[in-house]
Amino acid sequence: MWARKRPGFQVVAWLLPILLFVACSNTKDEPERSPWPRCVEVPDGLLASMATEFDAVAQSQHLDPDGLLRNVWLSEDLDSVEFYLHTENTILWTGMYLASQAFRFAVTGEAEAEENARRALGGLGKLTAVTGVDGLYGRTMANPDVAYDHRGEDNPGWTDSTAPGFEGWRFRNEVSKDGYAGLMFGYAAALEHFTDPDLRQSVKEKLRAVADHLIENGLQIVDVNGEVTEHGAIYHTALDDYPGFNAMLAASWIKIAAVDLADEEMGAFYDGCLMGLRPDVTCPDIEVFDLGTYIESMEERLFLFLDDCKQNYDNFDMCYQAMYPLLRREDHPELAARLEGVLRQQMFHTEDPQYQSVAPIGNCFFTFLYVALTGDGPEDPILADAVNQAICTLRSFPPIKFDRAIPAGQQEEICRSRLDNPVAAEIIPLEGYHFDNYLWRLDFFEIQTAREERRQLVYSPEDYLLAYWLGRMHGILDAED
């Protein structure tokens, strides 16, 4: 019996080195799985499949004829777009969508991502050209040849364009710093990852106009009427927001322009006038009083964590949008370390029970940016849990972002938010939360009111796409997720 089996054994013994070589070669060619913990509810390939669907629907349905990203109202058969909606901050959401496509291109190199970016850049170009003022953008705009939900266009916030070539167009004025935060985040990502010379030149021209407008107007956004917009002052002594918050936005936007335009004068303004690194620089007189340097304001007066449920998650969102390109471009070792300290100590996790820590809420955008900028790994249990919760949040996205029915929340109210809405002690899961076009700015503790289903109203998917492709680019997610 042994004699009959021995020749087979010899064959196997002869083949074993080859089989091992092939097995090892195949293993080597396979990409390694991300070391981060995964939401146990996520089947392999689900997140990637959802990204593919959301990328397709953004391109085919949510980019309007001018290239701006919008929510849409579908026909009764849900088969086509009946009209586009004037979401309050089209500038912001198109900027975030542009960033998502830059991250997608960095991961995949897909020409479609580059083409989507060109369309979005075309829309953003019109959104500034329609105002007739270099570097000034509208919140949104109305092309007379496009079908919109026109409700609200007759209010005082809308202006008739006087720019040549835009006869009959209107734009929503009073653009604010949150719109520019998304815009600059998108431009920074585009310049970091796209390689096409024409596309890059288009972004640089737009970036130049924004930076010049801010510098010439003393770090302020000035509207078509010559007045500073309601939320348009970003110098840190303006006191319309916390000094550290304004300091972070201003520093980020000037640093992006200085680095990506290779502009020595803007670099000197950033180093000398904002960060206090160069005493030889003559600075314009734009501050109301002396608050020290902009990095000191960030360290001492950022005030994102607030007690009594008063945290402003819009401000958190803008600070993350500002910190990411700022810290990635900061090459001064001491200043980079101080900026990272601001991120670690004032923007992500706090042990103080009177504040709501960001770490456990499942906010993918904040969590993935924190991982990317700090380089911390899954050995940190708080961060590992935060990543796991963030991936669970992505898993909870519905495949179609229509305005879904939500019952009234039954959680116990413990306090009121800054907008006087009821707030719960525990995080409210996404399944029981109102949806809109951008999840990452919402207060995940806010108790929800009842909402009826409206399938014709479909929200744009830049929130999912931004988080997914950012996670892929930084190795938190992989193609198997």
C-alpha positions as CSV (number, residue, x, y, z in Angstrom):
1,M,0.0,0.0,0.0
2,W,2.8,2.4,0.8
3,A,4.6,1.5,-2.4
4,R,1.5,2.5,-4.5
5,K,1.3,5.9,-2.8
6,R,5.0,6.8,-2.9
7,P,5.2,7.9,-6.5
8,G,2.4,10.3,-5.9
9,F,4.2,11.7,-2.9
10,Q,7.3,12.2,-5.1
11,V,5.3,14.2,-7.6
12,V,3.9,16.4,-4.8
13,A,7.3,16.8,-3.3
14,W,8.7,17.8,-6.7
15,L,5.8,20.3,-7.2
16,L,5.8,21.7,-3.7
17,P,8.5,24.4,-4.3
18,I,6.6,25.6,-7.4
19,L,3.3,25.6,-5.7
20,L,4.7,27.5,-2.8
21,F,6.3,30.0,-5.2
22,V,3.0,30.6,-7.0
23,A,1.2,30.9,-3.7
24,C,3.6,33.4,-2.3
25,S,3.7,35.3,-5.6
26,N,-0.1,35.6,-5.6
27,T,-0.1,36.7,-2.0
28,K,2.5,39.3,-2.7
29,D,0.5,40.7,-5.6
30,E,-2.7,41.1,-3.5
31,P,-3.0,44.4,-1.8
32,E,-2.7,44.2,2.0
33,R,-5.9,44.9,4.0
34,S,-6.0,48.1,6.0
35,P,-5.0,47.5,9.6
36,W,-7.9,49.5,10.9
37,P,-10.8,47.7,12.6
38,R,-13.9,47.3,10.4
39,C,-17.5,47.7,11.2
40,V,-18.6,44.1,11.6
41,E,-21.8,44.9,9.6
42,V,-19.9,45.8,6.4
43,P,-19.8,43.0,3.9
44,D,-16.7,42.9,1.6
45,G,-17.0,45.2,-1.3
46,L,-20.1,47.1,-0.1
47,L,-18.5,50.5,0.5
48,A,-16.7,50.4,-2.8
49,S,-19.9,49.4,-4.6
50,M,-21.8,52.3,-2.9
51,A,-19.0,54.7,-4.0
52,T,-19.3,53.5,-7.6
53,E,-23.1,54.2,-7.5
54,F,-22.8,57.5,-5.8
55,D,-20.1,58.7,-8.3
56,A,-22.3,57.7,-11.2
57,V,-25.4,59.4,-9.8
58,A,-23.5,62.6,-8.9
59,Q,-22.3,62.8,-12.5
60,S,-25.5,61.9,-14.2
61,Q,-28.1,63.6,-12.0
62,H,-26.7,66.1,-9.5
63,L,-24.2,68.1,-11.6
64,D,-26.5,70.7,-13.2
65,P,-25.9,71.9,-16.8
66,D,-23.5,74.5,-15.6
67,G,-21.4,72.1,-13.5
68,L,-22.6,72.9,-9.9
69,L,-23.6,70.1,-7.6
70,R,-27.2,70.3,-6.4
71,N,-30.0,68.4,-4.8
72,V,-32.7,67.5,-7.3
73,W,-36.4,67.0,-7.5
74,L,-37.3,64.0,-9.7
75,S,-40.2,63.4,-12.0
76,E,-43.2,61.5,-10.6
77,D,-41.8,58.3,-12.2
78,L,-38.4,59.0,-10.5
79,D,-36.8,58.6,-13.9
80,S,-35.4,62.1,-14.6
81,V,-34.7,65.4,-13.0
82,E,-37.7,67.8,-13.0
83,F,-35.7,70.7,-11.5
84,Y,-32.6,71.5,-9.5
85,L,-32.8,73.0,-6.0
86,H,-31.1,76.2,-4.8
87,T,-29.3,74.6,-1.9
88,E,-28.1,77.6,0.2
89,N,-24.4,77.0,-0.3
90,T,-23.9,75.5,-3.7
91,I,-20.4,77.0,-3.7
92,L,-19.5,74.9,-0.6
93,W,-21.0,71.6,-1.8
94,T,-19.4,71.9,-5.2
95,G,-16.1,72.5,-3.6
96,M,-16.4,69.4,-1.5
97,Y,-17.4,67.4,-4.5
98,L,-14.3,68.7,-6.4
99,A,-12.2,67.5,-3.5
100,S,-13.8,64.0,-3.6
101,Q,-12.9,63.7,-7.2
102,A,-9.3,64.8,-6.6
103,F,-9.0,62.1,-3.9
104,R,-10.6,59.5,-6.2
105,F,-8.1,60.4,-9.0
106,A,-5.2,60.0,-6.5
107,V,-6.4,56.5,-5.7
108,T,-7.6,55.3,-9.1
109,G,-6.2,57.6,-11.8
110,E,-9.6,57.4,-13.5
111,A,-10.2,59.8,-16.3
112,E,-13.8,60.1,-15.3
113,A,-12.8,61.7,-12.0
114,E,-10.7,64.3,-13.9
115,E,-13.7,65.0,-16.2
116,N,-16.0,65.5,-13.3
117,A,-13.5,67.9,-11.8
118,R,-13.5,69.9,-15.0
119,R,-17.3,70.2,-15.0
120,A,-17.3,71.3,-11.4
121,L,-14.5,73.9,-12.0
122,G,-16.6,75.2,-14.9
123,G,-19.5,75.7,-12.6
124,L,-17.4,77.4,-10.0
125,G,-16.0,79.6,-12.7
126,K,-19.4,80.8,-13.6
127,L,-20.3,81.2,-9.9
128,T,-17.7,83.9,-9.6
129,A,-18.0,85.4,-13.1
130,V,-21.7,86.0,-12.6
131,T,-20.9,88.4,-9.7
132,G,-18.7,90.6,-12.0
133,V,-16.1,90.9,-9.2
134,D,-12.8,89.0,-9.3
135,G,-12.5,86.5,-6.5
136,L,-16.1,87.0,-5.3
137,Y,-18.5,84.1,-5.5
138,G,-22.2,83.8,-5.2
139,R,-23.7,81.3,-2.7
140,T,-25.6,79.9,-5.7
141,M,-26.9,81.1,-9.0
142,A,-29.8,80.9,-11.4
143,N,-29.3,80.4,-15.2
144,P,-32.4,81.5,-17.0
145,D,-32.2,78.4,-19.3
146,V,-32.1,75.9,-16.4
147,A,-35.2,74.6,-14.5
148,Y,-34.9,75.3,-10.7
149,D,-37.1,75.4,-7.7
150,H,-37.4,79.2,-7.9
151,R,-38.9,79.7,-4.4
152,G,-36.8,82.4,-2.6
153,E,-35.3,84.0,-5.7
154,D,-37.4,87.1,-5.1
155,N,-36.0,87.7,-1.6
156,P,-33.4,90.4,-0.9
157,G,-30.6,87.9,-1.0
158,W,-30.8,87.5,-4.8
159,T,-29.1,90.0,-7.2
160,D,-29.4,90.4,-10.9
161,S,-26.1,89.9,-12.6
162,T,-24.6,92.9,-14.5
163,A,-21.6,90.9,-15.7
164,P,-21.2,90.8,-19.6
165,G,-22.5,87.5,-20.9
166,F,-24.7,86.8,-17.9
167,E,-27.8,88.8,-18.9
168,G,-30.9,87.5,-17.2
169,W,-28.8,85.5,-14.7
170,R,-29.2,85.9,-10.9
171,F,-27.0,85.0,-8.0
172,R,-27.4,84.6,-4.2
173,N,-25.2,87.2,-2.6
174,E,-23.9,87.5,1.0
175,V,-21.4,84.6,0.4
176,S,-19.9,83.6,3.7
177,K,-16.7,82.0,5.1
178,D,-18.2,78.5,5.1
179,G,-18.7,78.7,1.3
180,Y,-15.1,79.8,0.9
181,A,-13.9,77.1,3.3
182,G,-15.3,74.4,1.0
183,L,-14.1,76.2,-2.1
184,M,-10.5,76.4,-0.9
185,F,-10.5,72.8,0.3
186,G,-11.6,71.8,-3.2
187,Y,-9.0,73.9,-4.9
188,A,-6.2,72.7,-2.6
189,A,-7.1,69.1,-3.2
190,A,-7.3,69.6,-6.9
191,L,-3.8,71.2,-7.1
192,E,-2.4,68.4,-4.9
193,H,-3.6,65.5,-7.0
194,F,-4.6,66.4,-10.5
195,T,-1.8,66.5,-13.1
196,D,-3.4,67.8,-16.2
197,P,-1.7,71.2,-17.0
198,D,-4.9,72.9,-18.3
199,L,-7.0,71.8,-15.3
200,R,-4.3,72.9,-12.9
201,Q,-4.0,76.3,-14.6
202,S,-7.7,76.8,-14.3
203,V,-7.6,76.1,-10.6
204,K,-4.6,78.4,-10.1
205,E,-6.3,81.3,-11.9
206,K,-9.3,81.0,-9.6
207,L,-7.1,80.6,-6.5
208,R,-5.2,83.7,-7.5
209,A,-8.4,85.7,-7.8
210,V,-9.6,84.6,-4.3
211,A,-6.3,85.3,-2.6
212,D,-6.0,88.7,-4.2
213,H,-9.5,89.6,-3.2
214,L,-8.9,88.6,0.4
215,I,-5.5,90.4,0.7
216,E,-6.7,93.6,-1.0
217,N,-9.7,93.8,1.3
218,G,-7.9,93.2,4.6
219,L,-8.8,89.5,4.9
220,Q,-12.4,90.2,4.2
221,I,-15.0,89.0,1.6
222,V,-16.5,92.2,0.0
223,D,-19.8,91.8,-1.8
224,V,-20.9,93.5,-5.0
225,N,-22.3,96.4,-3.0
226,G,-18.8,97.2,-1.6
227,E,-19.7,96.0,1.9
228,V,-18.2,93.1,3.8
229,T,-20.6,90.2,3.7
230,E,-22.3,89.3,7.0
231,H,-19.9,86.4,7.7
232,G,-17.0,87.6,5.5
233,A,-14.4,88.9,8.0
234,I,-11.6,86.4,8.6
235,Y,-8.9,88.5,10.3
236,H,-8.6,87.2,13.8
237,T,-9.5,90.4,15.7
238,A,-12.8,90.8,13.8
239,L,-14.6,89.2,16.8
240,D,-17.5,88.1,14.6
241,D,-16.4,84.5,15.5
242,Y,-13.8,83.2,17.9
243,P,-10.4,84.6,17.1
244,G,-8.8,81.2,16.8
245,F,-11.5,80.1,14.4
246,N,-10.9,83.1,12.1
247,A,-7.2,82.6,12.4
248,M,-7.3,79.1,11.2
249,L,-9.4,79.9,8.1
250,A,-7.2,82.9,7.2
251,A,-4.0,81.1,7.7
252,S,-5.1,78.1,5.7
253,W,-6.3,80.1,2.7
254,I,-3.2,82.3,2.5
255,K,-0.9,79.3,3.0
256,I,-2.7,77.4,0.1
257,A,-2.2,80.4,-2.2
258,A,1.4,81.0,-1.1
259,V,2.5,77.4,-1.7
260,D,0.4,76.4,-4.7
261,L,1.0,79.7,-6.6
262,A,4.6,79.8,-5.5
263,D,3.9,83.4,-4.4
264,E,6.8,84.8,-2.3
265,E,4.9,87.9,-1.2
266,M,2.0,85.8,0.1
267,G,4.5,83.5,1.8
268,A,6.0,86.5,3.5
269,F,2.6,87.8,4.6
270,Y,1.8,84.3,6.0
271,D,5.2,83.9,7.8
272,G,5.5,87.5,9.0
273,C,2.1,89.0,9.5
274,L,0.1,85.9,10.5
275,M,2.5,83.6,12.2
276,G,5.2,86.0,13.5
277,L,8.1,84.1,12.0
278,R,9.6,87.0,10.2
279,P,10.0,90.4,12.0
280,D,11.4,92.0,8.8
281,V,8.0,91.9,7.0
282,T,6.0,95.1,6.9
283,C,2.4,94.2,7.6
284,P,-0.8,96.0,6.6
285,D,-2.8,97.6,9.4
286,I,-5.9,95.3,9.4
287,E,-6.2,94.2,13.0
288,V,-8.4,96.0,15.5
289,F,-6.0,95.4,18.4
290,D,-3.1,93.1,19.2
291,L,-4.0,89.5,19.9
292,G,-0.5,88.1,19.1
293,T,0.1,85.7,16.3
294,Y,-2.5,83.6,14.4
295,I,-1.0,80.4,15.8
296,E,-1.4,81.8,19.3
297,S,-5.1,82.5,18.6
298,M,-5.6,79.0,17.4
299,E,-3.9,77.6,20.5
300,E,-5.6,79.9,23.0
301,R,-8.9,81.0,21.5
302,L,-10.2,78.3,19.1
303,F,-13.1,77.3,21.3
304,L,-14.6,74.5,19.3
305,F,-15.5,72.4,22.4
306,L,-18.3,74.2,24.2
307,D,-20.3,73.2,27.2
308,D,-24.1,73.0,27.7
309,C,-24.6,71.4,24.2
310,K,-23.7,74.6,22.4
311,Q,-21.0,73.1,20.1
312,N,-21.1,74.5,16.6
313,Y,-20.5,71.6,14.2
314,D,-20.4,73.9,11.2
315,N,-17.3,75.5,12.8
316,F,-15.8,72.0,13.4
317,D,-16.4,71.2,9.8
318,M,-14.8,74.4,8.6
319,C,-11.8,74.0,10.9
320,Y,-11.2,70.5,9.5
321,Q,-11.5,71.8,6.0
322,A,-8.9,74.4,6.8
323,M,-6.5,72.3,8.9
324,Y,-6.0,69.6,6.4
325,P,-4.5,71.6,3.5
326,L,-2.7,73.9,6.0
327,L,-0.9,71.2,7.9
328,R,0.0,69.3,4.7
329,R,1.7,72.4,3.4
330,E,3.4,73.7,6.5
331,D,7.1,72.9,6.3
332,H,8.3,74.9,9.3
333,P,8.9,72.1,11.9
334,E,8.0,74.1,15.0
335,L,4.9,75.6,13.5
336,A,3.8,72.2,12.1
337,A,4.1,70.7,15.5
338,R,2.0,73.5,17.1
339,L,-0.7,73.0,14.4
340,E,-0.8,69.3,15.1
341,G,-1.1,70.1,18.8
342,V,-4.2,72.3,18.0
343,L,-5.7,69.3,16.1
344,R,-5.0,66.9,18.9
345,Q,-6.0,68.9,21.8
346,Q,-8.9,71.1,20.5
347,M,-10.5,69.4,17.5
348,F,-11.0,65.7,18.0
349,H,-11.2,64.2,21.5
350,T,-11.7,65.6,25.0
351,E,-11.9,63.8,28.3
352,D,-13.8,66.7,29.8
353,P,-17.4,65.4,30.5
354,Q,-18.9,68.8,30.0
355,Y,-18.1,68.7,26.3
356,Q,-19.2,66.4,23.5
357,S,-16.1,64.6,22.2
358,V,-15.9,64.3,18.4
359,A,-14.1,60.9,18.5
360,P,-17.1,58.5,19.2
361,I,-19.7,60.1,17.0
362,G,-18.8,58.3,13.8
363,N,-18.0,61.4,11.8
364,C,-16.0,60.0,8.9
365,F,-14.7,63.3,7.6
366,F,-13.3,64.4,10.9
367,T,-12.0,61.0,11.9
368,F,-10.3,60.2,8.6
369,L,-8.6,63.6,8.4
370,Y,-7.4,63.2,12.0
371,V,-5.8,59.9,11.1
372,A,-4.2,61.3,7.9
373,L,-2.7,64.4,9.6
374,T,-1.5,62.8,12.9
375,G,-0.2,59.5,11.5
376,D,-1.6,57.7,14.6
377,G,-2.5,54.1,14.2
378,P,-5.0,51.5,15.4
379,E,-2.9,50.8,18.5
380,D,-4.7,53.9,20.0
381,P,-8.0,52.4,21.3
382,I,-9.9,55.6,21.2
383,L,-8.9,56.2,17.6
384,A,-9.5,52.6,16.6
385,D,-13.0,52.8,18.0
386,A,-13.5,56.1,16.2
387,V,-12.5,54.6,12.9
388,N,-14.8,51.6,13.5
389,Q,-17.7,53.9,14.2
390,A,-16.9,56.0,11.2
391,I,-17.0,53.0,8.9
392,C,-20.3,51.9,10.5
393,T,-21.6,55.3,9.6
394,L,-20.6,54.8,5.9
395,R,-22.3,51.4,6.0
396,S,-25.5,53.1,7.3
397,F,-25.9,55.3,4.2
398,P,-29.0,54.5,2.1
399,P,-28.3,53.5,-1.5
400,I,-30.5,56.4,-2.7
401,K,-30.4,59.6,-0.6
402,F,-34.1,60.5,-1.0
403,D,-35.8,62.5,1.7
404,R,-36.8,59.5,3.8
405,A,-39.5,59.2,6.5
406,I,-38.1,59.6,10.1
407,P,-40.2,59.2,13.2
408,A,-40.0,61.8,16.0
409,G,-37.1,61.0,18.3
410,Q,-38.0,59.5,21.7
411,Q,-34.7,60.3,23.4
412,E,-34.7,62.2,26.7
413,E,-33.7,65.8,26.3
414,I,-30.8,66.9,28.5
415,C,-30.2,70.4,27.1
416,R,-30.8,72.7,24.1
417,S,-28.4,73.3,21.2
418,R,-27.1,76.6,20.1
419,L,-30.1,76.8,17.7
420,D,-32.4,76.0,20.6
421,N,-33.1,72.4,19.5
422,P,-33.5,69.5,22.0
423,V,-30.3,67.5,22.5
424,A,-29.9,63.9,23.8
425,A,-27.2,62.5,26.0
426,E,-26.4,59.7,23.6
427,I,-25.4,59.8,19.9
428,I,-28.4,59.3,17.6
429,P,-27.7,56.6,14.9
430,L,-27.9,57.6,11.3
431,E,-31.0,55.4,10.7
432,G,-33.0,57.7,12.9
433,Y,-31.6,61.0,11.6
434,H,-32.8,63.5,9.0
435,F,-30.7,63.3,5.9
436,D,-29.4,66.1,3.7
437,N,-26.7,66.6,1.2
438,Y,-23.8,66.8,3.7
439,L,-23.9,64.8,6.9
440,W,-20.6,65.8,8.4
441,R,-21.7,69.3,9.6
442,L,-24.7,68.0,11.6
443,D,-25.1,67.6,15.3
444,F,-25.4,63.9,15.9
445,F,-26.9,64.5,19.4
446,E,-29.9,66.5,18.2
447,I,-33.3,64.9,18.8
448,Q,-35.1,64.6,15.5
449,T,-38.6,65.8,14.6
450,A,-40.9,63.6,12.5
451,R,-40.5,63.9,8.7
452,E,-42.6,62.4,5.9
453,E,-41.1,60.6,3.0
454,R,-40.5,62.5,-0.2
455,R,-38.9,60.2,-2.8
456,Q,-38.8,62.9,-5.5
457,L,-36.4,64.9,-3.3
458,V,-32.9,63.4,-3.7
459,Y,-29.8,64.8,-1.9
460,S,-26.4,65.0,-3.6
461,P,-23.8,62.5,-2.3
462,E,-20.7,64.5,-1.8
463,D,-20.6,63.6,1.9
464,Y,-20.2,59.9,1.2
465,L,-17.8,60.4,-1.7
466,L,-15.6,62.8,0.2
467,A,-15.2,60.5,3.2
468,Y,-14.9,57.3,1.1
469,W,-12.2,58.5,-1.2
470,L,-10.3,60.3,1.6
471,G,-10.3,57.0,3.5
472,R,-9.1,55.1,0.5
473,M,-6.3,57.6,-0.2
474,H,-5.0,57.4,3.3
475,G,-5.2,53.6,3.6
476,I,-8.0,53.6,6.2
477,L,-10.3,51.9,3.7
478,D,-9.2,49.6,0.8
479,A,-10.8,48.3,-2.3
480,E,-12.1,45.2,-0.5
481,D,-14.3,47.3,1.9
